[in-house]
């Protein structure tokens, strides 16, 4: 018995010592951790994957230059599977077990809203790179949420401005039935009602996210008497819709406006068979931006993946902007960093300079719309002569945001 | 609301219904005979789409490769099905387990196959075009309807008919029906029930793979399509009745029409239509429209 107890004591001591030894090693170079929650599978996986790649490029760049405040930056990615429930579970795990310093992410606005709320109660900075519902920073915005990307206000208003220049007056409205789709639709139609009431909605459809067959909807649109259609079906939905609609001769008969279908993640996989002649949008039409920053990012992305960059660029800029703020703050203290981020200028991004607005923490990311045509050079449809919409034309103003927040808190 | 409009919506509903019928048939067959609730049926469907994609993309200069893929992919999936049935179901004694354990087992398969697909094909969207002869629209009775959907509307009943003939007019079909009614007595009579079980599962997997391959040009192939489809398949089985092939047909047909016309009446409820239909059936006839009330 004595011998066993002795061996057990030795054994436990060895384990205990090695644990401390290990911890000491870790303590010395504890990295700054970013919990990266994105959609890596399912309907929007294209966006999540691109964002992750872009973020990893940014992290590698920062770490090569010595990290931030002498510490390495570490990205911990998790898959939210387009579900707020899963997203919250992963976020909680990242906060409690991994003890991340910041949260970044989300594609689906449903998940974005959930994580934003979690960030608010846990008082941790959440930088939204891809979820677009304007509510995230406007109506439901708060101190700890930031967005370095466009939003549905930019989508809806730029599309409304584009529609106003077209000769069509009868529009069919088809959007995915959840936070994002509702937000784009509301943004578009509110602007139209106020400024261009001659444009009318002749019908609306709200397909479920991830619908496998859009045939009944396509048929409905083509029989509705609409001359044009406005839509925010994106990612996988955009692809499935386009494939179904092409066979109906849809794009020749109905003028289609869908900002998401200009995004590479959607139009890219369709290649030669993608639709043409519709108005699509892009956060980053790299083929039309000739700045050195844009070209540098495109090259880095291509080297890393062999593919062309799409929406993921917002994650790249987000990581860089966060690093910039932390460096300036000289600490990982949430409040100090928030004060710096709020109103911070982000210069020389692949899309130019922008500011993180102090009243809603929404960055003034510009947006482009253009008619889509297949490009032999790139192997997918690109925006021809894209029109750049500056922030003041498309984002909600300070007064509007204050009014929305007041209404939301009633 | 012109005749053309109504016809168009009806055809849309029909094509939606027939697509789902094709995919659900395999599930229905397996559940009826093997009495196992195979969640992984959706995964086999997804694998069928992926394998079809891989075959087509491996020969980009040969546009008619799709037809070859259509024949090969279901065979590959049938083999996968055989492996699953033999190595997993049979050896674990899954058939003697309670339904809840069967569900867990097949759900585990869903997760494994799902991750396997992610590892092999990645997580981005994979797309193949429709074959050229079926990529346009067909004009009839004043409307234009996609040729590929019409192809599916014709193909599914033919397959259904072949399946029906196979089950009701052949000797092996007779054995399958007998085993469905009473497995024990068939074993006592010296029939090798295990072999027949494998055979039925292979047919089910083949149908799932065929469904996937046929849907490959229609959708964006990506992880998550396994879960999306299996929910709809189960709803159709619940609506139509678990033990009746005609029930599955009727369930799929109603599902399609309900969706096609429901969106005209209440567009904001599009998400819940399948559930409303299922709820109505469960309240009025809980064993499904053509099902038989069990003991």
Boltz contact constraints between the chains, C-beta under 6 A:
constraints:
  - contact:
      token1: [A, 40]
      token2: [B, 123]
      max_distance: 6.0
  - contact:
      token1: [A, 41]
      token2: [B, 123]
      max_distance: 6.0
  - contact:
      token1: [A, 41]
      token2: [B, 223]
      max_distance: 6.0
  - contact:
      token1: [A, 41]
      token2: [B, 224]
      max_distance: 6.0
  - contact:
      token1: [A, 42]
      token2: [B, 224]
      max_distance: 6.0
  - contact:
      token1: [A, 45]
      token2: [B, 123]
      max_distance: 6.0
  - contact:
      token1: [A, 45]
      token2: [B, 222]
      max_distance: 6.0
  - contact:
      token1: [A, 46]
      token2: [B, 124]
      max_distance: 6.0
  - contact:
      token1: [A, 46]
      token2: [B, 125]
      max_distance: 6.0
  - contact:
      token1: [A, 49]
      token2: [B, 123]
      max_distance: 6.0
  - contact:
      token1: [A, 49]
      token2: [B, 124]
      max_distance: 6.0
  - contact:
      token1: [A, 177]
      token2: [B, 271]
      max_distance: 6.0
  - contact:
      token1: [A, 204]
      token2: [B, 267]
      max_distance: 6.0
  - contact:
      token1: [A, 205]
      token2: [B, 267]
      max_distance: 6.0
  - contact:
      token1: [A, 206]
      token2: [B, 267]
      max_distance: 6.0
  - contact:
      token1: [A, 206]
      token2: [B, 268]
      max_distance: 6.0
  - contact:
      token1: [A, 206]
      token2: [B, 270]
      max_distance: 6.0
  - contact:
      token1: [A, 207]
      token2: [B, 270]
      max_distance: 6.0
  - contact:
      token1: [A, 208]
      token2: [B, 271]
      max_distance: 6.0
  - contact:
      token1: [A, 210]
      token2: [B, 228]
      max_distance: 6.0
  - contact:
      token1: [A, 212]
      token2: [B, 219]
      max_distance: 6.0
  - contact:
      token1: [A, 213]
      token2: [B, 16]
      max_distance: 6.0
  - contact:
      token1: [A, 215]
      token2: [B, 12]
      max_distance: 6.0
  - contact:
      token1: [A, 215]
      token2: [B, 15]
      max_distance: 6.0
  - contact:
      token1: [A, 216]
      token2: [B, 12]
      max_distance: 6.0
  - contact:
      token1: [A, 216]
      token2: [B, 259]
      max_distance: 6.0
  - contact:
      token1: [A, 216]
      token2: [B, 260]
      max_distance: 6.0
  - contact:
      token1: [A, 216]
      token2: [B, 263]
      max_distance: 6.0
  - contact:
      token1: [A, 219]
      token2: [B, 8]
      max_distance: 6.0
  - contact:
      token1: [A, 219]
      token2: [B, 9]
      max_distance: 6.0
  - contact:
      token1: [A, 219]
      token2: [B, 12]
      max_distance: 6.0
  - contact:
      token1: [A, 223]
      token2: [B, 5]
      max_distance: 6.0
  - contact:
      token1: [A, 223]
      token2: [B, 8]
      max_distance: 6.0
  - contact:
      token1: [A, 236]
      token2: [B, 125]
      max_distance: 6.0
  - contact:
      token1: [A, 236]
      token2: [B, 220]
      max_distance: 6.0
  - contact:
      token1: [A, 236]
      token2: [B, 222]
      max_distance: 6.0
  - contact:
      token1: [A, 239]
      token2: [B, 125]
      max_distance: 6.0
  - contact:
      token1: [A, 239]
      token2: [B, 220]
      max_distance: 6.0
  - contact:
      token1: [A, 240]
      token2: [B, 219]
      max_distance: 6.0
  - contact:
      token1: [A, 240]
      token2: [B, 220]
      max_distance: 6.0
  - contact:
      token1: [A, 243]
      token2: [B, 218]
      max_distance: 6.0
  - contact:
      token1: [A, 247]
      token2: [B, 137]
      max_distance: 6.0
  - contact:
      token1: [A, 247]
      token2: [B, 146]
      max_distance: 6.0
  - contact:
      token1: [A, 248]
      token2: [B, 146]
      max_distance: 6.0
  - contact:
      token1: [A, 249]
      token2: [B, 137]
      max_distance: 6.0
  - contact:
      token1: [A, 269]
      token2: [B, 125]
      max_distance: 6.0
  - contact:
      token1: [A, 269]
      token2: [B, 127]
      max_distance: 6.0
  - contact:
      token1: [A, 270]
      token2: [B, 127]
      max_distance: 6.0
  - contact:
      token1: [A, 273]
      token2: [B, 129]
      max_distance: 6.0
